Structures are given as structure tokens and as C-alpha cells.
Amino acid sequence: MSLVLTDMKDDNIIEICSEILNICKEKSYTISTCESFTGGLIASNITNIAGSSDIYYGGFVTYMIDAKVDILGIERDFINEYGVVSHEVARKMAIKAKEILNTDISISSTGYAGPNNGDENGHFFVAIAIGDKIYSFEERIELDRIGVKNAGAKIALAHLLEYIDK
């Protein structure tokens, strides 16, 4: 499933994050993030909501492959086998952040923001680890670099809201 959220207004993302916050408070869930191409924008959107410190534990921005290896402990061979922008690496990032930070939920992003990757610009993966479940999503959007990063964070959070109760 691909969500078309590239034209989301800031008040829409505030509503999404507020709903995530309310569900997490109700269920006593904590959230962590592990971001690559979104560069901390998922965390930023969550923490724009008053009261987010009740549920948002923290996160990582593991932009370089070396950071994924050194901080998260993802094997370099695993990244080389599947590619840094893949379902598998996104899933591993979410799982590792959830484990390291001991949270109930973790959300990750890995992708190509552009403009130097040709047809790969705007291609990204999001993964969500909730309890013992893991979901991942492949997305492609056509925007400039800043647009890809912002829309990617919003799409990730929309997926989180969709799957938080499953």
C-alpha cells in the first residue's frame, strides 16, 4: 500500500502525531526512532506535540552505513546483501532501535532523498516494530530533496498510526 501524502499540511501531521500520542498514552507505549534519509524529521514531528515526552524515548539518526554498523550493530554483510535501502535493512533498523532503547514501538526510515541517485530519488522504505510484530513499506515519490524528506517522515507517521493498534 502506498499512501499519497505529499501535499499534507502541517496541521494534518499534527493531527496524526496527536493521535499517535493519545494511543500511546492510553496503552502506556513508548516509541523510539531510527532514521536515515529523513534525518530526524520523524522524531521532530513527534516531539512537536506537547506531552510527547511521556511516550517518546529517543532515537538515532544513522545516516551513513558505518553508523548503522557501529551504533545499531547491523552486520555490514547484511547491508551489502540486501542493500542499504531495502525492506530488510529498514526492518533491522527498527528492531535494533527498539531493542537498544527498550521501547514498545520503533519506526525506521531508509531511502534516497536525491538528487544524485537518478531513478532512485524518492525511493524509500519505512519499518515499524510493535511488540513482536514488524511491518515494512516501500514508497516512491517525486519531489525535490527537502520534499522527499518531509513527505517521507509524514508517510512514515501515517503508517505508524495505521498499524499502531494491529
N, C-alpha and C positions, 0 to 999 in steps of 0.2 A: 504494500500500500504506500502510495506517495501522497503526502499532504501538500497542498498548494497554499503556502502561507507567505509567499514572498512579498505580498503587499500588506502584511499585518501592521496595524498601527500600534503604537506603544501602549495604548490603553487595552488592546487585546492581549498583549503579552502580560500586562499587569494582572488582568483577569485570570489568565491561565496560571500564573505563578501564585496568585492569591488562593486559587482553588487547590493547587498542589499543597500549599502551606496548610490550608484548613484540613485537608485529608490527612496529611502527615501528623498534625497536632492531634486530630481525633484518634488516630491509630498509634500514636506515640512512635512514629517512624523518624529516623534520621536519614539525611541524604548527604552523599559526597559526590564530587565530580572529578572527572579525569578528561581533560580537553587537549586537543592538538590544534586543528585548524581554526577552531572558534576562539582560541587564545584567552579563555577565561570569561567569555561572554555568557555562557550558561550560568556560571556562578554569579556573575554580575546581575543578571536578570532575577535570579532567585533572591539575592540579597538586596535588591531594590525594594522588597516588600518588608514593611515594618513587622517585626516579630519573627523574621526568618532565622534569627539566632537560636530560636527554640528548636529548629529542625535541621538547619544546615551546619554540618560539622566542619567541612573544609574540602579542599581538593588539590589537584595537581594540574599544572599546565606542562605537559610533556611533549613539547613541540618537536624536538629532534628525536631521531631514532635512539641516540645514546641515552636520552632522558627516559625513554620507555624501558630501556635495558637497565640503566643504573638505578632509577628511582622505583620503578614498578617491578623489576626483576623478570621482565619478559625476555625469554631467550632470543638472542639475535637470529639463531637458525629458524625459529618460529616465524619471526618477522620476515626473514628472507624467503621462507617457503610460501607464505600466503600474501606477502606484500603489505607494506605499512598501511595502506588504505584498503581495508578489507573487512568483511564481517568478522573474521576470526580475530584480527587484532583489536577491533573495536570491542568485541566481547571480552577478550582477555584484559583489556584496559579497565573495563567496568568491574570485572570480577576482582582484579588485583587491588583497585582503589577501595572497593567495598571491604576486602579482607584487611588491607593495611590500616584503614581508618575505622574499621569495625562499625560500619553503618548498616542500616537495613536496606538501603537503596543506593545504587550508584549509577550515574549516567556518564557515558563517554562519547567523544566525537573524534573522528579522524578523517581527513579528506584533503582535497586540493582546492584552495581558495583562488588560485590563479595570480597573475595572468600567464605564468610560464609553463603550464602543463598542457597546452594545446586542447585537444578534445576532452581532457580530464578535468579542466576547470569546472568547478561547481559540482564535482562528483565527490560524495562523502558517505560515510557510514556513522550511524548512531547506535549505541547499545545501551540497554538498561538492565541492570541486575537488581532483582527484587526478591529477597528471600533466597530460595534455591532455584528461582527461575531466571532465565536470561532471554532477552528479546533483542533482535538487531534489525536495522532498517537501512536500505540503500536508497540514496536520494541523488537526483541530478537537477540542478537549477542553473539558469543562465542569467547571471548578474555580474557586476564588477566585483573585485576582491572584497571590498567592505560589505557590499550587498550579500555576497555568499556567506561571509562570516556571520553577519547579523541574522539573515534568514535561517542559516544552519542552526544557530542557537535557539531560535524561536521554534523551528521544526522539531528539534530535539525535545524541547519542553512540552510541545503539543503531544508528542509521542508518550512522554512520561505521564502526562495527565490521562491519556487514553488507556495506559496499561497499569497504572498505579494500583487499581483495585482488582486486577485479574489474577 
